[in-house]
Amino acid sequence: MSAVESLDMPAPSTTPADAAALETPFGRALAKLMRAHDQFGVWDKYDDAKVLDGFVLTKEKRKQLPVDGIPTPETRWRMEVYYAAICMAIEGRTGTQVAPVMQLHREGFGRVVLVAGRLVAVSRTIRDAHRFGFPSLAGLAEAGEALVAEGVDMVTRYPELAASG
Amino acid sequence: MSAVESLDMPAPSTTPADAAALETPFGRALAKLMRAHDQFGVWDKYDDAKVLDGFVLTKEKRKQLPVDGIPTPETRWRMEVYYAAICMAIEGRTGTQVAPVMQLHREGFGRVVLVAGRLVAVSRTIRDAHRFGFPSLAGLAEAGEALVAEGVDMVTRYPELAASG
């Protein structure tokens, strides 16, 4: 099997739960944003599971990574797309614009806030960014949807602040 | 005159307005934070005007900088201290904790939010970060105090949100 053929294989971890994950508003937003970065259509022939495969970090893979480390530009970019997709899904459900502001120090710690107007819809501390990833696509969607739900709740509770400039 | 002697001279741009600037809550917070980074006491013999001299970018100096550019680590660090000092001054006047989250892209654009609980106390778009600086100490304090006033106003208007986790 050549390297090119291996790329055409479905992502190995796709289960029914993973397939359902791809149909969540967050899962769809994430796949859409990833494809938006694919300027040359290289991913056109891949399904969403394959496109999101980089977000999956199995236990085995995680164990191989050092405890301390510096996030690669690719990991950093993947985090940006992850939080942008959460903003997109919150926006889809509330009609309110949400934008991420992520401060990530070189050593992999920092903070991200998802901001709607003058409201912090979601706030998280970031640690171990170099090991950013989820055990499965289902785990990825679960984590993303939890932040979406939190953001939607905040925007719904403070609509005026969320809409203010 | 040796290089060492020149360091001992007062900052050349100090006017009565500059001296007053150093006495604002923001000016004092900024000098305090800058000195907190001076682990070896090198600045002990310098006055605050000298310690804050790096924030002053005169028109002449600004003209010498290219229109496009990449902010140096020192400029980036100075911006972080600037926004941290604004947070400190807001905190001093309201008793509410405020923290900066700054996302600065390599090319010098980005966004900074000063966050109190779930409230965005201050939000600014960043452009031309490589030319970060103020025409004088008075100009520096004026800009900083304006952001402090904005933040204090927001925290005072939304105390519950500002205090929420």
Chai-1 contact restraints between the chains, C-beta under 6 A:
chainA,res_idxA,chainB,res_idxB,connection_type,confidence,min_distance_angstrom,max_distance_angstrom,comment,restraint_id
A,V101,B,V101,contact,1.0,0.0,6.0,A-B,restraint_1
A,V101,B,Q103,contact,1.0,0.0,6.0,A-B,restraint_2
A,V101,B,R111,contact,1.0,0.0,6.0,A-B,restraint_3
A,V101,B,V113,contact,1.0,0.0,6.0,A-B,restraint_4
A,M102,B,Q103,contact,1.0,0.0,6.0,A-B,restraint_5
A,Q103,B,V101,contact,1.0,0.0,6.0,A-B,restraint_6
A,Q103,B,M102,contact,1.0,0.0,6.0,A-B,restraint_7
A,Q103,B,Q103,contact,1.0,0.0,6.0,A-B,restraint_8
A,R111,B,V101,contact,1.0,0.0,6.0,A-B,restraint_9
A,V113,B,V101,contact,1.0,0.0,6.0,A-B,restraint_10
A,V113,B,V115,contact,1.0,0.0,6.0,A-B,restraint_11
A,V115,B,V113,contact,1.0,0.0,6.0,A-B,restraint_12
A,V115,B,V120,contact,1.0,0.0,6.0,A-B,restraint_13
A,R118,B,V120,contact,1.0,0.0,6.0,A-B,restraint_14
A,V120,B,V115,contact,1.0,0.0,6.0,A-B,restraint_15
A,V120,B,R118,contact,1.0,0.0,6.0,A-B,restraint_16
